[in-house]
Amino acid sequence: MLALGLGVLTACSAGPVGGSTAVPTFASSDVRTSGAAAPRIGLPEDCGTFLAPDDLGALFARPLGSTAMRTIKGVPEPTVGRTERVGCRYSASGPGGGNTLLDINLGRYADTAAATRQWQLNTNAERSDGQSRDLAIGTAKAVAVERRTETLLAVVYGVDTLTFVLPVSARAPGPPVDRLVDLALRVLPRDGASQPSPPDTPAAPPATPTTTEPNAVAAG
């Protein structure tokens, strides 16, 4: 399993969120496809930006206020081109709580090539320990790995890699892979909003007009 990188604890919980959680649209045009450098925005400091704890609780049919969240800042890893890392842990709170409901790891890379290369390396390793299958989530590539104790969904999306880990003990309703894909559909558009936009393509210079003198006579 891809382990959460331990770092500095920056948030512990979030307040109740009212209403139902709508599934956002996920258009292929949202994916950042350029590998060129662009001004970076940075991963959010709070995992609630991606998925609020009570939104997850609602999806898992949990009582309001019974889901806690931790944001764990990781460190860059220049050797693989990773510039940032954030870990998100959602767990049960209240009487009898404490068990992990969901882990999300997000890694940001210098470019799409570095993100895809590391995603491929990680998924190749994960496939060796469980039943795996390839998926497409919009235009993002993903691999799902089902194990006896957990289900993992690894996604590469623009300059980011995202890993969702759902323990069997979370008792999430529905098939585990379907539940993780549903979660990815909610998180990916919010993650995309934090990614740098591809640089504008420079406009081609206007063609130099050619003129013809009407009275010019070709030399014989």
Biotite code that builds the C-alpha atoms (Angstrom):
import biotite.structure as struc

atoms = struc.array([
    struc.Atom([0.000, 0.000, 0.000], chain_id="A", res_id=1, res_name="MET", atom_name="CA", element="C"),
    struc.Atom([1.177, 3.503, -0.736], chain_id="A", res_id=2, res_name="LEU", atom_name="CA", element="C"),
    struc.Atom([1.879, 4.912, 2.708], chain_id="A", res_id=3, res_name="ALA", atom_name="CA", element="C"),
    struc.Atom([0.987, 8.439, 3.795], chain_id="A", res_id=4, res_name="LEU", atom_name="CA", element="C"),
    struc.Atom([4.104, 10.589, 4.055], chain_id="A", res_id=5, res_name="GLY", atom_name="CA", element="C"),
    struc.Atom([4.219, 11.926, 7.605], chain_id="A", res_id=6, res_name="LEU", atom_name="CA", element="C"),
    struc.Atom([4.730, 15.646, 7.822], chain_id="A", res_id=7, res_name="GLY", atom_name="CA", element="C"),
    struc.Atom([3.337, 18.601, 9.723], chain_id="A", res_id=8, res_name="VAL", atom_name="CA", element="C"),
    struc.Atom([-0.213, 18.312, 10.958], chain_id="A", res_id=9, res_name="LEU", atom_name="CA", element="C"),
    struc.Atom([-2.081, 21.365, 9.688], chain_id="A", res_id=10, res_name="THR", atom_name="CA", element="C"),
    struc.Atom([-5.779, 20.619, 10.283], chain_id="A", res_id=11, res_name="ALA", atom_name="CA", element="C"),
    struc.Atom([-7.704, 18.250, 12.474], chain_id="A", res_id=12, res_name="CYS", atom_name="CA", element="C"),
    struc.Atom([-11.369, 18.521, 11.711], chain_id="A", res_id=13, res_name="SER", atom_name="CA", element="C"),
    struc.Atom([-14.006, 20.523, 9.958], chain_id="A", res_id=14, res_name="ALA", atom_name="CA", element="C"),
    struc.Atom([-17.480, 21.609, 10.966], chain_id="A", res_id=15, res_name="GLY", atom_name="CA", element="C"),
    struc.Atom([-20.739, 20.207, 9.658], chain_id="A", res_id=16, res_name="PRO", atom_name="CA", element="C"),
    struc.Atom([-21.638, 20.765, 6.050], chain_id="A", res_id=17, res_name="VAL", atom_name="CA", element="C"),
    struc.Atom([-25.310, 20.962, 5.313], chain_id="A", res_id=18, res_name="GLY", atom_name="CA", element="C"),
    struc.Atom([-27.168, 19.677, 2.288], chain_id="A", res_id=19, res_name="GLY", atom_name="CA", element="C"),
    struc.Atom([-26.411, 16.908, -0.133], chain_id="A", res_id=20, res_name="SER", atom_name="CA", element="C"),
    struc.Atom([-23.236, 16.526, -2.150], chain_id="A", res_id=21, res_name="THR", atom_name="CA", element="C"),
    struc.Atom([-23.677, 16.978, -5.881], chain_id="A", res_id=22, res_name="ALA", atom_name="CA", element="C"),
    struc.Atom([-21.473, 15.151, -8.369], chain_id="A", res_id=23, res_name="VAL", atom_name="CA", element="C"),
    struc.Atom([-19.576, 17.802, -10.368], chain_id="A", res_id=24, res_name="PRO", atom_name="CA", element="C"),
    struc.Atom([-19.169, 17.637, -14.112], chain_id="A", res_id=25, res_name="THR", atom_name="CA", element="C"),
    struc.Atom([-15.854, 16.270, -15.335], chain_id="A", res_id=26, res_name="PHE", atom_name="CA", element="C"),
    struc.Atom([-15.005, 17.398, -18.832], chain_id="A", res_id=27, res_name="ALA", atom_name="CA", element="C"),
    struc.Atom([-11.926, 16.186, -20.650], chain_id="A", res_id=28, res_name="SER", atom_name="CA", element="C"),
    struc.Atom([-10.917, 19.797, -21.227], chain_id="A", res_id=29, res_name="SER", atom_name="CA", element="C"),
    struc.Atom([-10.300, 20.150, -17.474], chain_id="A", res_id=30, res_name="ASP", atom_name="CA", element="C"),
    struc.Atom([-7.216, 17.942, -17.602], chain_id="A", res_id=31, res_name="VAL", atom_name="CA", element="C"),
    struc.Atom([-3.909, 19.755, -17.772], chain_id="A", res_id=32, res_name="ARG", atom_name="CA", element="C"),
    struc.Atom([-2.087, 18.150, -20.681], chain_id="A", res_id=33, res_name="THR", atom_name="CA", element="C"),
    struc.Atom([0.867, 20.449, -21.219], chain_id="A", res_id=34, res_name="SER", atom_name="CA", element="C"),
    struc.Atom([4.224, 19.324, -19.918], chain_id="A", res_id=35, res_name="GLY", atom_name="CA", element="C"),
    struc.Atom([5.746, 22.808, -20.210], chain_id="A", res_id=36, res_name="ALA", atom_name="CA", element="C"),
    struc.Atom([6.523, 24.898, -17.161], chain_id="A", res_id=37, res_name="ALA", atom_name="CA", element="C"),
    struc.Atom([3.870, 27.355, -15.963], chain_id="A", res_id=38, res_name="ALA", atom_name="CA", element="C"),
    struc.Atom([3.338, 29.524, -12.877], chain_id="A", res_id=39, res_name="PRO", atom_name="CA", element="C"),
    struc.Atom([2.504, 27.183, -9.994], chain_id="A", res_id=40, res_name="ARG", atom_name="CA", element="C"),
    struc.Atom([-0.462, 27.667, -7.707], chain_id="A", res_id=41, res_name="ILE", atom_name="CA", element="C"),
    struc.Atom([0.297, 24.933, -5.180], chain_id="A", res_id=42, res_name="GLY", atom_name="CA", element="C"),
    struc.Atom([-1.685, 22.220, -3.449], chain_id="A", res_id=43, res_name="LEU", atom_name="CA", element="C"),
    struc.Atom([-4.166, 23.515, -0.867], chain_id="A", res_id=44, res_name="PRO", atom_name="CA", element="C"),
    struc.Atom([-3.111, 23.459, 2.785], chain_id="A", res_id=45, res_name="GLU", atom_name="CA", element="C"),
    struc.Atom([-6.416, 21.921, 3.906], chain_id="A", res_id=46, res_name="ASP", atom_name="CA", element="C"),
    struc.Atom([-7.804, 18.605, 2.626], chain_id="A", res_id=47, res_name="CYS", atom_name="CA", element="C"),
    struc.Atom([-11.305, 19.999, 3.095], chain_id="A", res_id=48, res_name="GLY", atom_name="CA", element="C"),
    struc.Atom([-10.686, 21.886, -0.146], chain_id="A", res_id=49, res_name="THR", atom_name="CA", element="C"),
    struc.Atom([-10.844, 18.535, -1.945], chain_id="A", res_id=50, res_name="PHE", atom_name="CA", element="C"),
    struc.Atom([-13.353, 16.665, 0.203], chain_id="A", res_id=51, res_name="LEU", atom_name="CA", element="C"),
    struc.Atom([-15.051, 17.938, 3.361], chain_id="A", res_id=52, res_name="ALA", atom_name="CA", element="C"),
    struc.Atom([-15.299, 15.358, 6.167], chain_id="A", res_id=53, res_name="PRO", atom_name="CA", element="C"),
    struc.Atom([-19.086, 15.568, 6.428], chain_id="A", res_id=54, res_name="ASP", atom_name="CA", element="C"),
    struc.Atom([-19.393, 15.177, 2.647], chain_id="A", res_id=55, res_name="ASP", atom_name="CA", element="C"),
    struc.Atom([-17.538, 11.880, 2.984], chain_id="A", res_id=56, res_name="LEU", atom_name="CA", element="C"),
    struc.Atom([-19.688, 10.998, 5.993], chain_id="A", res_id=57, res_name="GLY", atom_name="CA", element="C"),
    struc.Atom([-22.834, 11.568, 3.943], chain_id="A", res_id=58, res_name="ALA", atom_name="CA", element="C"),
    struc.Atom([-21.541, 9.324, 1.150], chain_id="A", res_id=59, res_name="LEU", atom_name="CA", element="C"),
    struc.Atom([-20.765, 6.634, 3.726], chain_id="A", res_id=60, res_name="PHE", atom_name="CA", element="C"),
    struc.Atom([-24.184, 7.040, 5.413], chain_id="A", res_id=61, res_name="ALA", atom_name="CA", element="C"),
    struc.Atom([-22.651, 8.302, 8.639], chain_id="A", res_id=62, res_name="ARG", atom_name="CA", element="C"),
    struc.Atom([-24.275, 10.707, 11.118], chain_id="A", res_id=63, res_name="PRO", atom_name="CA", element="C"),
    struc.Atom([-23.467, 14.393, 10.703], chain_id="A", res_id=64, res_name="LEU", atom_name="CA", element="C"),
    struc.Atom([-20.364, 15.379, 12.639], chain_id="A", res_id=65, res_name="GLY", atom_name="CA", element="C"),
    struc.Atom([-19.075, 11.813, 13.047], chain_id="A", res_id=66, res_name="SER", atom_name="CA", element="C"),
    struc.Atom([-16.209, 12.090, 10.528], chain_id="A", res_id=67, res_name="THR", atom_name="CA", element="C"),
    struc.Atom([-12.837, 13.662, 11.358], chain_id="A", res_id=68, res_name="ALA", atom_name="CA", element="C"),
    struc.Atom([-10.108, 14.784, 8.968], chain_id="A", res_id=69, res_name="MET", atom_name="CA", element="C"),
    struc.Atom([-6.340, 15.327, 9.155], chain_id="A", res_id=70, res_name="ARG", atom_name="CA", element="C"),
    struc.Atom([-4.177, 17.126, 6.610], chain_id="A", res_id=71, res_name="THR", atom_name="CA", element="C"),
    struc.Atom([-0.566, 15.930, 6.556], chain_id="A", res_id=72, res_name="ILE", atom_name="CA", element="C"),
    struc.Atom([1.981, 17.949, 4.577], chain_id="A", res_id=73, res_name="LYS", atom_name="CA", element="C"),
    struc.Atom([4.677, 15.869, 2.950], chain_id="A", res_id=74, res_name="GLY", atom_name="CA", element="C"),
    struc.Atom([8.027, 16.885, 1.530], chain_id="A", res_id=75, res_name="VAL", atom_name="CA", element="C"),
    struc.Atom([9.280, 17.382, -2.035], chain_id="A", res_id=76, res_name="PRO", atom_name="CA", element="C"),
    struc.Atom([11.259, 14.612, -3.685], chain_id="A", res_id=77, res_name="GLU", atom_name="CA", element="C"),
    struc.Atom([13.427, 16.203, -6.381], chain_id="A", res_id=78, res_name="PRO", atom_name="CA", element="C"),
    struc.Atom([14.868, 12.866, -7.520], chain_id="A", res_id=79, res_name="THR", atom_name="CA", element="C"),
    struc.Atom([11.487, 11.922, -9.030], chain_id="A", res_id=80, res_name="VAL", atom_name="CA", element="C"),
    struc.Atom([10.361, 15.455, -9.886], chain_id="A", res_id=81, res_name="GLY", atom_name="CA", element="C"),
    struc.Atom([7.844, 15.744, -7.041], chain_id="A", res_id=82, res_name="ARG", atom_name="CA", element="C"),
    struc.Atom([7.439, 19.311, -5.837], chain_id="A", res_id=83, res_name="THR", atom_name="CA", element="C"),
    struc.Atom([4.711, 18.832, -3.194], chain_id="A", res_id=84, res_name="GLU", atom_name="CA", element="C"),
    struc.Atom([2.822, 16.154, -1.312], chain_id="A", res_id=85, res_name="ARG", atom_name="CA", element="C"),
    struc.Atom([-0.327, 16.268, 0.820], chain_id="A", res_id=86, res_name="VAL", atom_name="CA", element="C"),
    struc.Atom([-1.916, 13.390, 2.726], chain_id="A", res_id=87, res_name="GLY", atom_name="CA", element="C"),
    struc.Atom([-5.580, 13.384, 3.775], chain_id="A", res_id=88, res_name="CYS", atom_name="CA", element="C"),
    struc.Atom([-6.870, 10.958, 6.406], chain_id="A", res_id=89, res_name="ARG", atom_name="CA", element="C"),
    struc.Atom([-10.573, 10.666, 7.173], chain_id="A", res_id=90, res_name="TYR", atom_name="CA", element="C"),
    struc.Atom([-11.587, 8.682, 10.221], chain_id="A", res_id=91, res_name="SER", atom_name="CA", element="C"),
    struc.Atom([-14.600, 7.942, 12.376], chain_id="A", res_id=92, res_name="ALA", atom_name="CA", element="C"),
    struc.Atom([-15.090, 10.134, 15.429], chain_id="A", res_id=93, res_name="SER", atom_name="CA", element="C"),
    struc.Atom([-17.342, 9.967, 18.459], chain_id="A", res_id=94, res_name="GLY", atom_name="CA", element="C"),
    struc.Atom([-18.215, 6.905, 20.583], chain_id="A", res_id=95, res_name="PRO", atom_name="CA", element="C"),
    struc.Atom([-16.640, 3.765, 19.156], chain_id="A", res_id=96, res_name="GLY", atom_name="CA", element="C"),
    struc.Atom([-14.861, 5.813, 16.478], chain_id="A", res_id=97, res_name="GLY", atom_name="CA", element="C"),
    struc.Atom([-11.263, 6.125, 15.472], chain_id="A", res_id=98, res_name="GLY", atom_name="CA", element="C"),
    struc.Atom([-11.011, 3.672, 12.583], chain_id="A", res_id=99, res_name="ASN", atom_name="CA", element="C"),
    struc.Atom([-9.769, 4.984, 9.244], chain_id="A", res_id=100, res_name="THR", atom_name="CA", element="C"),
    struc.Atom([-12.454, 5.558, 6.619], chain_id="A", res_id=101, res_name="LEU", atom_name="CA", element="C"),
    struc.Atom([-10.347, 6.808, 3.705], chain_id="A", res_id=102, res_name="LEU", atom_name="CA", element="C"),
    struc.Atom([-6.794, 7.895, 2.886], chain_id="A", res_id=103, res_name="ASP", atom_name="CA", element="C"),
    struc.Atom([-5.964, 10.207, -0.024], chain_id="A", res_id=104, res_name="ILE", atom_name="CA", element="C"),
    struc.Atom([-2.389, 10.977, -1.078], chain_id="A", res_id=105, res_name="ASN", atom_name="CA", element="C"),
    struc.Atom([-1.767, 13.797, -3.559], chain_id="A", res_id=106, res_name="LEU", atom_name="CA", element="C"),
    struc.Atom([1.575, 14.411, -5.227], chain_id="A", res_id=107, res_name="GLY", atom_name="CA", element="C"),
    struc.Atom([2.394, 17.335, -7.493], chain_id="A", res_id=108, res_name="ARG", atom_name="CA", element="C"),
    struc.Atom([5.201, 17.041, -10.036], chain_id="A", res_id=109, res_name="TYR", atom_name="CA", element="C"),
    struc.Atom([7.277, 19.388, -12.123], chain_id="A", res_id=110, res_name="ALA", atom_name="CA", element="C"),
    struc.Atom([5.514, 18.292, -15.310], chain_id="A", res_id=111, res_name="ASP", atom_name="CA", element="C"),
    struc.Atom([3.109, 15.701, -16.675], chain_id="A", res_id=112, res_name="THR", atom_name="CA", element="C"),
    struc.Atom([5.920, 13.404, -17.793], chain_id="A", res_id=113, res_name="ALA", atom_name="CA", element="C"),
    struc.Atom([7.301, 13.151, -14.240], chain_id="A", res_id=114, res_name="ALA", atom_name="CA", element="C"),
    struc.Atom([3.813, 12.554, -12.791], chain_id="A", res_id=115, res_name="ALA", atom_name="CA", element="C"),
    struc.Atom([3.024, 9.817, -15.318], chain_id="A", res_id=116, res_name="THR", atom_name="CA", element="C"),
    struc.Atom([6.408, 8.153, -14.855], chain_id="A", res_id=117, res_name="ARG", atom_name="CA", element="C"),
    struc.Atom([6.005, 7.948, -11.062], chain_id="A", res_id=118, res_name="GLN", atom_name="CA", element="C"),
    struc.Atom([2.364, 6.829, -11.341], chain_id="A", res_id=119, res_name="TRP", atom_name="CA", element="C"),
    struc.Atom([3.424, 4.021, -13.686], chain_id="A", res_id=120, res_name="GLN", atom_name="CA", element="C"),
    struc.Atom([6.194, 2.929, -11.346], chain_id="A", res_id=121, res_name="LEU", atom_name="CA", element="C"),
    struc.Atom([3.874, 2.898, -8.330], chain_id="A", res_id=122, res_name="ASN", atom_name="CA", element="C"),
    struc.Atom([1.004, 1.101, -10.052], chain_id="A", res_id=123, res_name="THR", atom_name="CA", element="C"),
    struc.Atom([3.332, -1.573, -11.413], chain_id="A", res_id=124, res_name="ASN", atom_name="CA", element="C"),
    struc.Atom([4.398, -2.274, -7.828], chain_id="A", res_id=125, res_name="ALA", atom_name="CA", element="C"),
    struc.Atom([0.817, -2.253, -6.523], chain_id="A", res_id=126, res_name="GLU", atom_name="CA", element="C"),
    struc.Atom([-0.388, -4.706, -9.181], chain_id="A", res_id=127, res_name="ARG", atom_name="CA", element="C"),
    struc.Atom([1.850, -7.423, -7.748], chain_id="A", res_id=128, res_name="SER", atom_name="CA", element="C"),
    struc.Atom([-0.265, -7.638, -4.586], chain_id="A", res_id=129, res_name="ASP", atom_name="CA", element="C"),
    struc.Atom([-3.923, -7.962, -5.500], chain_id="A", res_id=130, res_name="GLY", atom_name="CA", element="C"),
    struc.Atom([-6.373, -8.043, -8.375], chain_id="A", res_id=131, res_name="GLN", atom_name="CA", element="C"),
    struc.Atom([-5.913, -5.021, -10.610], chain_id="A", res_id=132, res_name="SER", atom_name="CA", element="C"),
    struc.Atom([-7.711, -3.419, -13.515], chain_id="A", res_id=133, res_name="ARG", atom_name="CA", element="C"),
    struc.Atom([-7.176, -0.340, -15.668], chain_id="A", res_id=134, res_name="ASP", atom_name="CA", element="C"),
    struc.Atom([-9.804, 2.388, -15.658], chain_id="A", res_id=135, res_name="LEU", atom_name="CA", element="C"),
    struc.Atom([-10.431, 5.730, -17.343], chain_id="A", res_id=136, res_name="ALA", atom_name="CA", element="C"),
    struc.Atom([-11.943, 8.546, -15.276], chain_id="A", res_id=137, res_name="ILE", atom_name="CA", element="C"),
    struc.Atom([-12.695, 11.244, -17.790], chain_id="A", res_id=138, res_name="GLY", atom_name="CA", element="C"),
    struc.Atom([-9.377, 11.474, -19.601], chain_id="A", res_id=139, res_name="THR", atom_name="CA", element="C"),
    struc.Atom([-7.408, 10.644, -16.446], chain_id="A", res_id=140, res_name="ALA", atom_name="CA", element="C"),
    struc.Atom([-5.786, 7.212, -16.284], chain_id="A", res_id=141, res_name="LYS", atom_name="CA", element="C"),
    struc.Atom([-6.330, 5.045, -13.224], chain_id="A", res_id=142, res_name="ALA", atom_name="CA", element="C"),
    struc.Atom([-5.577, 1.605, -11.829], chain_id="A", res_id=143, res_name="VAL", atom_name="CA", element="C"),
    struc.Atom([-7.747, -0.098, -9.219], chain_id="A", res_id=144, res_name="ALA", atom_name="CA", element="C"),
    struc.Atom([-6.245, -2.785, -6.983], chain_id="A", res_id=145, res_name="VAL", atom_name="CA", element="C"),
    struc.Atom([-8.497, -4.900, -4.750], chain_id="A", res_id=146, res_name="GLU", atom_name="CA", element="C"),
    struc.Atom([-7.025, -6.667, -1.736], chain_id="A", res_id=147, res_name="ARG", atom_name="CA", element="C"),
    struc.Atom([-8.439, -8.602, 1.172], chain_id="A", res_id=148, res_name="ARG", atom_name="CA", element="C"),
    struc.Atom([-8.159, -5.670, 3.590], chain_id="A", res_id=149, res_name="THR", atom_name="CA", element="C"),
    struc.Atom([-8.443, -2.635, 1.311], chain_id="A", res_id=150, res_name="GLU", atom_name="CA", element="C"),
    struc.Atom([-9.090, -1.289, -2.179], chain_id="A", res_id=151, res_name="THR", atom_name="CA", element="C"),
    struc.Atom([-6.746, 1.198, -3.829], chain_id="A", res_id=152, res_name="LEU", atom_name="CA", element="C"),
    struc.Atom([-7.348, 3.565, -6.746], chain_id="A", res_id=153, res_name="LEU", atom_name="CA", element="C"),
    struc.Atom([-4.255, 5.255, -8.232], chain_id="A", res_id=154, res_name="ALA", atom_name="CA", element="C"),
    struc.Atom([-4.875, 8.123, -10.659], chain_id="A", res_id=155, res_name="VAL", atom_name="CA", element="C"),
    struc.Atom([-2.607, 10.334, -12.757], chain_id="A", res_id=156, res_name="VAL", atom_name="CA", element="C"),
    struc.Atom([-4.197, 13.680, -13.614], chain_id="A", res_id=157, res_name="TYR", atom_name="CA", element="C"),
    struc.Atom([-2.180, 16.407, -15.285], chain_id="A", res_id=158, res_name="GLY", atom_name="CA", element="C"),
    struc.Atom([0.849, 17.149, -13.094], chain_id="A", res_id=159, res_name="VAL", atom_name="CA", element="C"),
    struc.Atom([-0.662, 15.334, -10.091], chain_id="A", res_id=160, res_name="ASP", atom_name="CA", element="C"),
    struc.Atom([-0.934, 11.776, -8.857], chain_id="A", res_id=161, res_name="THR", atom_name="CA", element="C"),
    struc.Atom([-3.770, 10.864, -6.498], chain_id="A", res_id=162, res_name="LEU", atom_name="CA", element="C"),
    struc.Atom([-4.080, 7.655, -4.521], chain_id="A", res_id=163, res_name="THR", atom_name="CA", element="C"),
    struc.Atom([-7.326, 6.722, -2.757], chain_id="A", res_id=164, res_name="PHE", atom_name="CA", element="C"),
    struc.Atom([-7.222, 3.876, -0.204], chain_id="A", res_id=165, res_name="VAL", atom_name="CA", element="C"),
    struc.Atom([-10.491, 2.483, 1.141], chain_id="A", res_id=166, res_name="LEU", atom_name="CA", element="C"),
    struc.Atom([-10.152, -0.017, 4.028], chain_id="A", res_id=167, res_name="PRO", atom_name="CA", element="C"),
    struc.Atom([-12.646, -2.854, 4.237], chain_id="A", res_id=168, res_name="VAL", atom_name="CA", element="C"),
    struc.Atom([-13.226, -1.808, 7.851], chain_id="A", res_id=169, res_name="SER", atom_name="CA", element="C"),
    struc.Atom([-14.734, 1.491, 6.631], chain_id="A", res_id=170, res_name="ALA", atom_name="CA", element="C"),
    struc.Atom([-17.824, -0.451, 5.531], chain_id="A", res_id=171, res_name="ARG", atom_name="CA", element="C"),
    struc.Atom([-18.567, 1.991, 2.743], chain_id="A", res_id=172, res_name="ALA", atom_name="CA", element="C"),
    struc.Atom([-21.796, 1.195, 0.901], chain_id="A", res_id=173, res_name="PRO", atom_name="CA", element="C"),
    struc.Atom([-21.584, -0.291, -2.585], chain_id="A", res_id=174, res_name="GLY", atom_name="CA", element="C"),
    struc.Atom([-18.754, -2.004, -4.470], chain_id="A", res_id=175, res_name="PRO", atom_name="CA", element="C"),
    struc.Atom([-15.403, -0.570, -3.285], chain_id="A", res_id=176, res_name="PRO", atom_name="CA", element="C"),
    struc.Atom([-14.068, 0.323, -6.746], chain_id="A", res_id=177, res_name="VAL", atom_name="CA", element="C"),
    struc.Atom([-17.321, 2.078, -7.666], chain_id="A", res_id=178, res_name="ASP", atom_name="CA", element="C"),
    struc.Atom([-17.183, 4.043, -4.427], chain_id="A", res_id=179, res_name="ARG", atom_name="CA", element="C"),
    struc.Atom([-13.590, 5.135, -5.080], chain_id="A", res_id=180, res_name="LEU", atom_name="CA", element="C"),
    struc.Atom([-14.378, 6.177, -8.658], chain_id="A", res_id=181, res_name="VAL", atom_name="CA", element="C"),
    struc.Atom([-17.277, 8.240, -7.333], chain_id="A", res_id=182, res_name="ASP", atom_name="CA", element="C"),
    struc.Atom([-14.931, 9.919, -4.855], chain_id="A", res_id=183, res_name="LEU", atom_name="CA", element="C"),
    struc.Atom([-12.366, 10.566, -7.586], chain_id="A", res_id=184, res_name="ALA", atom_name="CA", element="C"),
    struc.Atom([-15.022, 12.258, -9.727], chain_id="A", res_id=185, res_name="LEU", atom_name="CA", element="C"),
    struc.Atom([-15.640, 14.658, -6.854], chain_id="A", res_id=186, res_name="ARG", atom_name="CA", element="C"),
    struc.Atom([-12.003, 15.324, -6.000], chain_id="A", res_id=187, res_name="VAL", atom_name="CA", element="C"),
    struc.Atom([-10.396, 15.591, -9.443], chain_id="A", res_id=188, res_name="LEU", atom_name="CA", element="C"),
    struc.Atom([-12.135, 18.792, -10.611], chain_id="A", res_id=189, res_name="PRO", atom_name="CA", element="C"),
    struc.Atom([-11.164, 20.497, -7.331], chain_id="A", res_id=190, res_name="ARG", atom_name="CA", element="C"),
    struc.Atom([-7.602, 19.255, -7.692], chain_id="A", res_id=191, res_name="ASP", atom_name="CA", element="C"),
    struc.Atom([-7.500, 20.485, -11.279], chain_id="A", res_id=192, res_name="GLY", atom_name="CA", element="C"),
    struc.Atom([-8.482, 23.957, -10.123], chain_id="A", res_id=193, res_name="ALA", atom_name="CA", element="C"),
    struc.Atom([-5.281, 24.076, -8.042], chain_id="A", res_id=194, res_name="SER", atom_name="CA", element="C"),
    struc.Atom([-3.015, 23.050, -10.917], chain_id="A", res_id=195, res_name="GLN", atom_name="CA", element="C"),
    struc.Atom([-1.143, 25.548, -13.079], chain_id="A", res_id=196, res_name="PRO", atom_name="CA", element="C"),
    struc.Atom([-2.780, 26.286, -16.400], chain_id="A", res_id=197, res_name="SER", atom_name="CA", element="C"),
    struc.Atom([-0.844, 25.334, -19.514], chain_id="A", res_id=198, res_name="PRO", atom_name="CA", element="C"),
    struc.Atom([1.019, 28.323, -20.908], chain_id="A", res_id=199, res_name="PRO", atom_name="CA", element="C"),
    struc.Atom([-0.653, 30.151, -23.755], chain_id="A", res_id=200, res_name="ASP", atom_name="CA", element="C"),
    struc.Atom([0.557, 29.112, -27.170], chain_id="A", res_id=201, res_name="THR", atom_name="CA", element="C"),
    struc.Atom([2.265, 32.093, -28.792], chain_id="A", res_id=202, res_name="PRO", atom_name="CA", element="C"),
    struc.Atom([0.347, 33.411, -31.752], chain_id="A", res_id=203, res_name="ALA", atom_name="CA", element="C"),
    struc.Atom([2.011, 32.851, -35.090], chain_id="A", res_id=204, res_name="ALA", atom_name="CA", element="C"),
    struc.Atom([3.433, 36.039, -36.572], chain_id="A", res_id=205, res_name="PRO", atom_name="CA", element="C"),
    struc.Atom([1.343, 37.452, -39.418], chain_id="A", res_id=206, res_name="PRO", atom_name="CA", element="C"),
    struc.Atom([2.460, 36.415, -42.859], chain_id="A", res_id=207, res_name="ALA", atom_name="CA", element="C"),
    struc.Atom([4.324, 39.041, -44.820], chain_id="A", res_id=208, res_name="THR", atom_name="CA", element="C"),
    struc.Atom([1.979, 40.181, -47.591], chain_id="A", res_id=209, res_name="PRO", atom_name="CA", element="C"),
    struc.Atom([3.196, 39.867, -51.147], chain_id="A", res_id=210, res_name="THR", atom_name="CA", element="C"),
    struc.Atom([2.435, 42.480, -53.741], chain_id="A", res_id=211, res_name="THR", atom_name="CA", element="C"),
    struc.Atom([2.298, 42.244, -57.458], chain_id="A", res_id=212, res_name="THR", atom_name="CA", element="C"),
    struc.Atom([2.885, 45.275, -59.624], chain_id="A", res_id=213, res_name="GLU", atom_name="CA", element="C"),
    struc.Atom([0.100, 45.294, -62.155], chain_id="A", res_id=214, res_name="PRO", atom_name="CA", element="C"),
    struc.Atom([2.282, 46.693, -64.935], chain_id="A", res_id=215, res_name="ASN", atom_name="CA", element="C"),
    struc.Atom([5.277, 44.514, -64.344], chain_id="A", res_id=216, res_name="ALA", atom_name="CA", element="C"),
    struc.Atom([6.464, 42.701, -67.462], chain_id="A", res_id=217, res_name="VAL", atom_name="CA", element="C"),
    struc.Atom([8.250, 39.392, -67.175], chain_id="A", res_id=218, res_name="ALA", atom_name="CA", element="C"),
    struc.Atom([11.676, 39.366, -68.690], chain_id="A", res_id=219, res_name="ALA", atom_name="CA", element="C"),
    struc.Atom([11.932, 37.267, -71.789], chain_id="A", res_id=220, res_name="GLY", atom_name="CA", element="C"),
])
